[in-house]
């Protein structure tokens, strides 16, 4: 049932949002040099790598300076990118990931291999389900960039504090998820993005 929901709603959303994709694409091209999309290898269900897509919000090759984005004033983020990120518009291309089965609307957010390699045996169970466009941990840490900007060593703070807490939240989801709970998280995400500023 969950997979059927993902296929139907991601397909409908992609069709409806084609004009938005075109407008955002033109905006990105006019704002800075580089392509419209950014892709990165993430770890999905059953510990398999897949290519995740986003709208590009940083200058080209910015990820070579680090995987973590620090605060809203990160100099790597383009002018258009700041607004696109604020309303999570950069995540919309992941509807394609959902449609092909790499992701779901709701599930643990997919991490890069660097961090997954640090998981213990219990934490690896977050990979028992498809990763999601949103999850309870993302809602709790919606201001993660600002939190990291206040740390002297953002990467270590993420590894030692934020990542373990996110994994605990996501493990609870893995063991208790239902379609009704997924719908609740989707609505809560929309509320967080558009109203909790």
C-alpha atoms as an extended CHARMM CRD file, in Angstrom:
* protein
*
       197  EXT
         1         1  UNK       CA              0.0000000000        0.0000000000        0.0000000000  PROA      1               0.0000000000
         2         2  UNK       CA              2.8220000000        2.4020000000        0.8900000000  PROA      2               0.0000000000
         3         3  UNK       CA              4.5770000000        1.7770000000       -2.4420000000  PROA      3               0.0000000000
         4         4  UNK       CA              1.3370000000        2.2760000000       -4.3920000000  PROA      4               0.0000000000
         5         5  UNK       CA              0.7970000000        5.5730000000       -2.5640000000  PROA      5               0.0000000000
         6         6  UNK       CA              4.3490000000        6.6600000000       -3.4410000000  PROA      6               0.0000000000
         7         7  UNK       CA              3.9550000000        5.8150000000       -7.1450000000  PROA      7               0.0000000000
         8         8  UNK       CA              0.5640000000        7.4810000000       -7.5940000000  PROA      8               0.0000000000
         9         9  UNK       CA              1.3010000000       10.6640000000       -5.6940000000  PROA      9               0.0000000000
        10        10  UNK       CA              4.8540000000       11.1600000000       -6.9970000000  PROA      10              0.0000000000
        11        11  UNK       CA              3.6390000000       10.7330000000      -10.5920000000  PROA      11              0.0000000000
        12        12  UNK       CA              0.7610000000       13.1870000000      -10.1040000000  PROA      12              0.0000000000
        13        13  UNK       CA              3.0290000000       15.6700000000       -8.2950000000  PROA      13              0.0000000000
        14        14  UNK       CA              5.6390000000       15.5650000000      -11.0770000000  PROA      14              0.0000000000
        15        15  UNK       CA              2.9960000000       16.2500000000      -13.7470000000  PROA      15              0.0000000000
        16        16  UNK       CA              1.4590000000       19.1110000000      -11.7690000000  PROA      16              0.0000000000
        17        17  UNK       CA              4.8230000000       20.6520000000      -10.9080000000  PROA      17              0.0000000000
        18        18  UNK       CA              6.3570000000       20.6460000000      -14.4060000000  PROA      18              0.0000000000
        19        19  UNK       CA              5.7500000000       24.4240000000      -14.7680000000  PROA      19              0.0000000000
        20        20  UNK       CA              7.3990000000       24.9950000000      -11.3700000000  PROA      20              0.0000000000
        21        21  UNK       CA             10.3830000000       22.8480000000      -12.3970000000  PROA      21              0.0000000000
        22        22  UNK       CA             10.8140000000       24.9530000000      -15.5440000000  PROA      22              0.0000000000
        23        23  UNK       CA             10.6150000000       28.2670000000      -13.6600000000  PROA      23              0.0000000000
        24        24  UNK       CA             13.0440000000       27.1230000000      -10.9530000000  PROA      24              0.0000000000
        25        25  UNK       CA             15.4200000000       25.7690000000      -13.6030000000  PROA      25              0.0000000000
        26        26  UNK       CA             15.5080000000       29.0950000000      -15.4710000000  PROA      26              0.0000000000
        27        27  UNK       CA             16.0210000000       30.9730000000      -12.1920000000  PROA      27              0.0000000000
        28        28  UNK       CA             18.9780000000       28.7740000000      -11.2260000000  PROA      28              0.0000000000
        29        29  UNK       CA             20.6250000000       29.1810000000      -14.6340000000  PROA      29              0.0000000000
        30        30  UNK       CA             20.2220000000       32.9590000000      -14.5970000000  PROA      30              0.0000000000
        31        31  UNK       CA             21.4690000000       33.2440000000      -11.0170000000  PROA      31              0.0000000000
        32        32  UNK       CA             24.7820000000       31.3730000000      -11.2840000000  PROA      32              0.0000000000
        33        33  UNK       CA             26.9740000000       29.3390000000      -13.6120000000  PROA      33              0.0000000000
        34        34  UNK       CA             26.2910000000       25.6050000000      -13.6610000000  PROA      34              0.0000000000
        35        35  UNK       CA             23.5640000000       23.0520000000      -14.1970000000  PROA      35              0.0000000000
        36        36  UNK       CA             20.0270000000       23.0060000000      -12.8530000000  PROA      36              0.0000000000
        37        37  UNK       CA             20.3500000000       19.8110000000      -10.8690000000  PROA      37              0.0000000000
        38        38  UNK       CA             22.7550000000       18.5490000000       -8.2430000000  PROA      38              0.0000000000
        39        39  UNK       CA             23.1560000000       14.8480000000       -7.6420000000  PROA      39              0.0000000000
        40        40  UNK       CA             24.9250000000       12.9600000000       -4.8960000000  PROA      40              0.0000000000
        41        41  UNK       CA             25.3840000000        9.3040000000       -4.0150000000  PROA      41              0.0000000000
        42        42  UNK       CA             23.3890000000        8.4150000000       -0.9050000000  PROA      42              0.0000000000
        43        43  UNK       CA             22.7580000000        5.1350000000        0.8880000000  PROA      43              0.0000000000
        44        44  UNK       CA             19.3130000000        3.6130000000        0.5460000000  PROA      44              0.0000000000
        45        45  UNK       CA             17.3410000000        0.5450000000        1.4970000000  PROA      45              0.0000000000
        46        46  UNK       CA             19.3860000000       -2.5910000000        2.1800000000  PROA      46              0.0000000000
        47        47  UNK       CA             22.5720000000       -0.4850000000        2.3270000000  PROA      47              0.0000000000
        48        48  UNK       CA             22.5850000000        0.0980000000       -1.4330000000  PROA      48              0.0000000000
        49        49  UNK       CA             23.8870000000        3.2940000000       -2.9910000000  PROA      49              0.0000000000
        50        50  UNK       CA             21.6610000000        5.3810000000       -5.2380000000  PROA      50              0.0000000000
        51        51  UNK       CA             21.8680000000        8.7800000000       -6.8910000000  PROA      51              0.0000000000
        52        52  UNK       CA             19.7550000000       11.4290000000       -5.1400000000  PROA      52              0.0000000000
        53        53  UNK       CA             18.6560000000       14.5200000000       -7.0770000000  PROA      53              0.0000000000
        54        54  UNK       CA             18.1230000000       18.0910000000       -5.9300000000  PROA      54              0.0000000000
        55        55  UNK       CA             17.8930000000       21.5030000000       -7.5140000000  PROA      55              0.0000000000
        56        56  UNK       CA             21.3620000000       23.0680000000       -7.3750000000  PROA      56              0.0000000000
        57        57  UNK       CA             21.5490000000       25.6810000000       -4.6090000000  PROA      57              0.0000000000
        58        58  UNK       CA             25.3270000000       26.0360000000       -4.3490000000  PROA      58              0.0000000000
        59        59  UNK       CA             28.0550000000       27.1570000000       -6.6690000000  PROA      59              0.0000000000
        60        60  UNK       CA             29.5360000000       24.3590000000       -8.7680000000  PROA      60              0.0000000000
        61        61  UNK       CA             31.9250000000       21.9750000000       -6.9270000000  PROA      61              0.0000000000
        62        62  UNK       CA             31.0750000000       23.4840000000       -3.5160000000  PROA      62              0.0000000000
        63        63  UNK       CA             30.6520000000       20.0260000000       -1.9830000000  PROA      63              0.0000000000
        64        64  UNK       CA             34.4120000000       19.5270000000       -2.3140000000  PROA      64              0.0000000000
        65        65  UNK       CA             34.7710000000       21.9980000000        0.5670000000  PROA      65              0.0000000000
        66        66  UNK       CA             32.6740000000       19.8190000000        2.8930000000  PROA      66              0.0000000000
        67        67  UNK       CA             29.4690000000       17.7790000000        3.0310000000  PROA      67              0.0000000000
        68        68  UNK       CA             27.7520000000       19.7830000000        5.7620000000  PROA      68              0.0000000000
        69        69  UNK       CA             26.0500000000       23.1140000000        5.1280000000  PROA      69              0.0000000000
        70        70  UNK       CA             26.6540000000       25.5680000000        7.9600000000  PROA      70              0.0000000000
        71        71  UNK       CA             24.0700000000       28.2590000000        8.5920000000  PROA      71              0.0000000000
        72        72  UNK       CA             22.0740000000       30.3680000000        6.1560000000  PROA      72              0.0000000000
        73        73  UNK       CA             25.1280000000       32.5120000000        5.4170000000  PROA      73              0.0000000000
        74        74  UNK       CA             27.2670000000       29.7010000000        3.9920000000  PROA      74              0.0000000000
        75        75  UNK       CA             29.1580000000       31.4860000000        1.1860000000  PROA      75              0.0000000000
        76        76  UNK       CA             28.7770000000       28.4480000000       -1.0820000000  PROA      76              0.0000000000
        77        77  UNK       CA             25.0010000000       28.9800000000       -1.3560000000  PROA      77              0.0000000000
        78        78  UNK       CA             23.7780000000       31.0570000000       -4.3100000000  PROA      78              0.0000000000
        79        79  UNK       CA             21.2990000000       33.9250000000       -3.9640000000  PROA      79              0.0000000000
        80        80  UNK       CA             18.5240000000       31.8640000000       -5.5340000000  PROA      80              0.0000000000
        81        81  UNK       CA             19.6460000000       28.9010000000       -3.4740000000  PROA      81              0.0000000000
        82        82  UNK       CA             18.8960000000       30.6540000000       -0.1820000000  PROA      82              0.0000000000
        83        83  UNK       CA             15.2210000000       31.0340000000       -1.0710000000  PROA      83              0.0000000000
        84        84  UNK       CA             14.9980000000       27.6160000000       -2.7060000000  PROA      84              0.0000000000
        85        85  UNK       CA             16.4280000000       26.0030000000        0.4310000000  PROA      85              0.0000000000
        86        86  UNK       CA             14.2430000000       28.0300000000        2.8000000000  PROA      86              0.0000000000
        87        87  UNK       CA             11.0940000000       26.4780000000        1.3720000000  PROA      87              0.0000000000
        88        88  UNK       CA             12.6840000000       23.0700000000        0.6690000000  PROA      88              0.0000000000
        89        89  UNK       CA             12.0720000000       23.5220000000       -3.0550000000  PROA      89              0.0000000000
        90        90  UNK       CA             15.5010000000       21.9910000000       -3.7080000000  PROA      90              0.0000000000
        91        91  UNK       CA             14.1050000000       18.6220000000       -2.5920000000  PROA      91              0.0000000000
        92        92  UNK       CA             11.3850000000       18.4680000000       -5.2960000000  PROA      92              0.0000000000
        93        93  UNK       CA             13.4860000000       16.5130000000       -7.8590000000  PROA      93              0.0000000000
        94        94  UNK       CA             13.4710000000       13.6530000000       -5.3550000000  PROA      94              0.0000000000
        95        95  UNK       CA              9.9410000000       12.9730000000       -6.5630000000  PROA      95              0.0000000000
        96        96  UNK       CA             11.7690000000       11.1730000000       -9.3830000000  PROA      96              0.0000000000
        97        97  UNK       CA             13.6710000000        9.1040000000       -6.8040000000  PROA      97              0.0000000000
        98        98  UNK       CA             10.3300000000        8.2170000000       -5.2210000000  PROA      98              0.0000000000
        99        99  UNK       CA              8.7470000000        7.2770000000       -8.5430000000  PROA      99              0.0000000000
       100       100  UNK       CA             11.5410000000        4.8600000000       -9.4990000000  PROA      100             0.0000000000
       101       101  UNK       CA             11.6020000000        3.2820000000       -6.0380000000  PROA      101             0.0000000000
       102       102  UNK       CA             14.8520000000        4.6120000000       -4.5510000000  PROA      102             0.0000000000
       103       103  UNK       CA             12.9090000000        6.5990000000       -1.9640000000  PROA      103             0.0000000000
       104       104  UNK       CA              9.5100000000        7.0230000000       -0.3250000000  PROA      104             0.0000000000
       105       105  UNK       CA              7.6270000000       10.1510000000        0.7080000000  PROA      105             0.0000000000
       106       106  UNK       CA              8.2930000000        9.2930000000        4.3550000000  PROA      106             0.0000000000
       107       107  UNK       CA             11.2870000000        7.4390000000        5.7450000000  PROA      107             0.0000000000
       108       108  UNK       CA             14.7130000000        8.1090000000        7.2700000000  PROA      108             0.0000000000
       109       109  UNK       CA             16.5120000000       10.7850000000        5.2740000000  PROA      109             0.0000000000
       110       110  UNK       CA             19.2840000000        9.1330000000        3.2090000000  PROA      110             0.0000000000
       111       111  UNK       CA             22.8430000000        9.7750000000        4.3460000000  PROA      111             0.0000000000
       112       112  UNK       CA             26.1280000000        9.8000000000        2.4550000000  PROA      112             0.0000000000
       113       113  UNK       CA             28.3310000000        6.7170000000        2.7670000000  PROA      113             0.0000000000
       114       114  UNK       CA             30.8400000000        8.5550000000        4.9960000000  PROA      114             0.0000000000
       115       115  UNK       CA             28.3210000000        8.7230000000        7.8580000000  PROA      115             0.0000000000
       116       116  UNK       CA             26.6180000000        5.3810000000        7.2360000000  PROA      116             0.0000000000
       117       117  UNK       CA             29.9930000000        3.6920000000        7.6750000000  PROA      117             0.0000000000
       118       118  UNK       CA             29.9120000000        4.9730000000       11.2790000000  PROA      118             0.0000000000
       119       119  UNK       CA             26.6030000000        3.2560000000       12.1410000000  PROA      119             0.0000000000
       120       120  UNK       CA             26.6140000000        0.4130000000       14.6340000000  PROA      120             0.0000000000
       121       121  UNK       CA             24.7080000000       -2.8460000000       14.0350000000  PROA      121             0.0000000000
       122       122  UNK       CA             21.4770000000       -1.5260000000       15.5840000000  PROA      122             0.0000000000
       123       123  UNK       CA             21.6240000000        1.8090000000       13.7390000000  PROA      123             0.0000000000
       124       124  UNK       CA             21.9880000000        0.0020000000       10.4060000000  PROA      124             0.0000000000
       125       125  UNK       CA             18.3570000000       -1.1030000000       10.7780000000  PROA      125             0.0000000000
       126       126  UNK       CA             17.3040000000        2.3470000000        9.5330000000  PROA      126             0.0000000000
       127       127  UNK       CA             18.2890000000        0.9170000000        6.1450000000  PROA      127             0.0000000000
       128       128  UNK       CA             15.5740000000       -1.7550000000        6.4060000000  PROA      128             0.0000000000
       129       129  UNK       CA             13.1100000000        0.6880000000        4.8310000000  PROA      129             0.0000000000
       130       130  UNK       CA             13.2580000000        3.0510000000        1.8790000000  PROA      130             0.0000000000
       131       131  UNK       CA             14.7020000000        6.4660000000        2.7600000000  PROA      131             0.0000000000
       132       132  UNK       CA             12.2500000000        9.3350000000        2.6220000000  PROA      132             0.0000000000
       133       133  UNK       CA             11.6930000000       12.8570000000        1.4360000000  PROA      133             0.0000000000
       134       134  UNK       CA             10.8180000000       13.7040000000        5.0340000000  PROA      134             0.0000000000
       135       135  UNK       CA             10.8850000000       12.1360000000        8.4830000000  PROA      135             0.0000000000
       136       136  UNK       CA             10.3270000000       13.0410000000       12.1280000000  PROA      136             0.0000000000
       137       137  UNK       CA             14.0510000000       13.6790000000       12.6340000000  PROA      137             0.0000000000
       138       138  UNK       CA             14.1250000000       16.2300000000        9.8020000000  PROA      138             0.0000000000
       139       139  UNK       CA             11.2220000000       18.0680000000       11.3940000000  PROA      139             0.0000000000
       140       140  UNK       CA             12.9340000000       18.1300000000       14.7810000000  PROA      140             0.0000000000
       141       141  UNK       CA             16.2110000000       19.3300000000       13.2250000000  PROA      141             0.0000000000
       142       142  UNK       CA             14.7060000000       21.7300000000       10.6930000000  PROA      142             0.0000000000
       143       143  UNK       CA             17.2050000000       24.3430000000       11.9680000000  PROA      143             0.0000000000
       144       144  UNK       CA             20.1600000000       21.9730000000       11.7820000000  PROA      144             0.0000000000
       145       145  UNK       CA             22.2620000000       24.3700000000        9.6850000000  PROA      145             0.0000000000
       146       146  UNK       CA             21.9010000000       27.0950000000       12.3050000000  PROA      146             0.0000000000
       147       147  UNK       CA             22.7750000000       24.6690000000       15.1130000000  PROA      147             0.0000000000
       148       148  UNK       CA             25.9200000000       23.5650000000       13.2900000000  PROA      148             0.0000000000
       149       149  UNK       CA             26.9110000000       27.1750000000       12.5620000000  PROA      149             0.0000000000
       150       150  UNK       CA             27.2430000000       27.7380000000       16.3300000000  PROA      150             0.0000000000
       151       151  UNK       CA             29.6990000000       24.8620000000       16.8310000000  PROA      151             0.0000000000
       152       152  UNK       CA             33.4880000000       25.1060000000       16.7520000000  PROA      152             0.0000000000
       153       153  UNK       CA             33.6560000000       21.7180000000       15.0100000000  PROA      153             0.0000000000
       154       154  UNK       CA             30.3670000000       21.2370000000       13.0970000000  PROA      154             0.0000000000
       155       155  UNK       CA             31.2870000000       17.8540000000       11.6290000000  PROA      155             0.0000000000
       156       156  UNK       CA             32.1300000000       16.3130000000       15.0040000000  PROA      156             0.0000000000
       157       157  UNK       CA             29.0270000000       17.8180000000       16.5980000000  PROA      157             0.0000000000
       158       158  UNK       CA             26.9260000000       16.2920000000       13.8470000000  PROA      158             0.0000000000
       159       159  UNK       CA             28.5750000000       12.8860000000       14.3050000000  PROA      159             0.0000000000
       160       160  UNK       CA             28.4730000000       12.8660000000       18.1210000000  PROA      160             0.0000000000
       161       161  UNK       CA             25.1820000000       14.6350000000       18.8810000000  PROA      161             0.0000000000
       162       162  UNK       CA             22.7930000000       15.1370000000       15.9800000000  PROA      162             0.0000000000
       163       163  UNK       CA             23.3350000000       11.9360000000       14.0010000000  PROA      163             0.0000000000
       164       164  UNK       CA             22.7860000000        9.5360000000       16.9580000000  PROA      164             0.0000000000
       165       165  UNK       CA             19.5900000000       11.3640000000       17.9520000000  PROA      165             0.0000000000
       166       166  UNK       CA             18.2930000000       11.2880000000       14.3780000000  PROA      166             0.0000000000
       167       167  UNK       CA             19.0350000000        7.5780000000       14.1820000000  PROA      167             0.0000000000
       168       168  UNK       CA             17.1360000000        6.9000000000       17.4240000000  PROA      168             0.0000000000
       169       169  UNK       CA             14.1110000000        8.7780000000       16.0720000000  PROA      169             0.0000000000
       170       170  UNK       CA             14.3060000000        6.9250000000       12.7690000000  PROA      170             0.0000000000
       171       171  UNK       CA             14.6740000000        3.5190000000       14.4150000000  PROA      171             0.0000000000
       172       172  UNK       CA             11.3880000000        4.1960000000       16.2290000000  PROA      172             0.0000000000
       173       173  UNK       CA              9.8320000000        4.9520000000       12.8400000000  PROA      173             0.0000000000
       174       174  UNK       CA             11.1900000000        1.7400000000       11.2940000000  PROA      174             0.0000000000
       175       175  UNK       CA              9.5620000000       -0.3510000000       14.0230000000  PROA      175             0.0000000000
       176       176  UNK       CA              6.2130000000        1.4570000000       14.1770000000  PROA      176             0.0000000000
       177       177  UNK       CA              5.4780000000        3.1060000000       10.8080000000  PROA      177             0.0000000000
       178       178  UNK       CA              1.9880000000        3.0580000000        9.3170000000  PROA      178             0.0000000000
       179       179  UNK       CA              0.4030000000        4.8340000000        6.3480000000  PROA      179             0.0000000000
       180       180  UNK       CA             -1.6320000000        7.0070000000        8.7360000000  PROA      180             0.0000000000
       181       181  UNK       CA              1.5270000000        8.0740000000       10.5440000000  PROA      181             0.0000000000
       182       182  UNK       CA              3.1830000000        8.8110000000        7.1950000000  PROA      182             0.0000000000
       183       183  UNK       CA              0.2930000000       11.1010000000        6.2210000000  PROA      183             0.0000000000
       184       184  UNK       CA              0.5980000000       12.8660000000        9.5760000000  PROA      184             0.0000000000
       185       185  UNK       CA              4.3290000000       13.4550000000        9.0110000000  PROA      185             0.0000000000
       186       186  UNK       CA              3.6930000000       14.7930000000        5.4890000000  PROA      186             0.0000000000
       187       187  UNK       CA              1.1810000000       17.3190000000        6.8400000000  PROA      187             0.0000000000
       188       188  UNK       CA              3.4830000000       18.2390000000        9.7260000000  PROA      188             0.0000000000
       189       189  UNK       CA              6.3450000000       18.7840000000        7.2720000000  PROA      189             0.0000000000
       190       190  UNK       CA              4.1930000000       21.1040000000        5.1400000000  PROA      190             0.0000000000
       191       191  UNK       CA              3.2140000000       23.0630000000        8.2680000000  PROA      191             0.0000000000
       192       192  UNK       CA              6.8620000000       23.3220000000        9.3370000000  PROA      192             0.0000000000
       193       193  UNK       CA              8.0940000000       24.4830000000        5.9320000000  PROA      193             0.0000000000
       194       194  UNK       CA              5.4210000000       27.1140000000        5.2810000000  PROA      194             0.0000000000
       195       195  UNK       CA              4.3290000000       28.3340000000        8.7040000000  PROA      195             0.0000000000
       196       196  UNK       CA              6.9630000000       27.6220000000       11.3850000000  PROA      196             0.0000000000
       197       197  UNK       CA              9.5220000000       30.2730000000       10.4380000000  PROA      197             0.0000000000
